[in-house]
Amino acid sequence: VCAPAVHTLNSTFTESEPLLVLRGERSLRMNGTDGERLGLTHGDQVLCRNELGQAVFRLRTDKAVSPGTVVAEGVYSGEDTVNSLLHQRLTDLGAASTLNDNTVEVLPI
């Protein structure tokens, strides 16, 4: 799932250094039970990938994330952003974004 970052609202306000500091580094939130199953712990650097691309994140385990789901918050600059994992296709009903409908694999680095 791609979610807006609390401090920068995706790419809005990314020119504000104080807000960037509050936002912190690019992270991927995952339920701790999934992390344990994959041999990952809070703070690990991980590779998130699928058939479209890949991106590197800092893992943040979080009980609020449903098992089997990962959450990438915010838009960060660079070549391997979360957008590299997303389809360009639109939904069949309403022609909306499919940004919350993709499968990824998370691996330790």
Sequence and secondary structure as in RCSB ss.txt:
>XXXX:A:sequence
VCAPAVHTLNSTFTESEPLLVLRGERSLRMNGTDGERLGLTHGDQVLCRNELGQAVFRLRTDKAVSPGTVVAEGV
YSGEDTVNSLLHQRLTDLGAASTLNDNTVEVLPI
>XXXX:A:secstr
 EE  TTT TTTTTT HHHHHHH S EEEE HHHHHHHT  TT EEEEE SS EEEEEEEE TTS TT EEEES 
  SSS GGGGS   B TTTS B TT    EEEE 
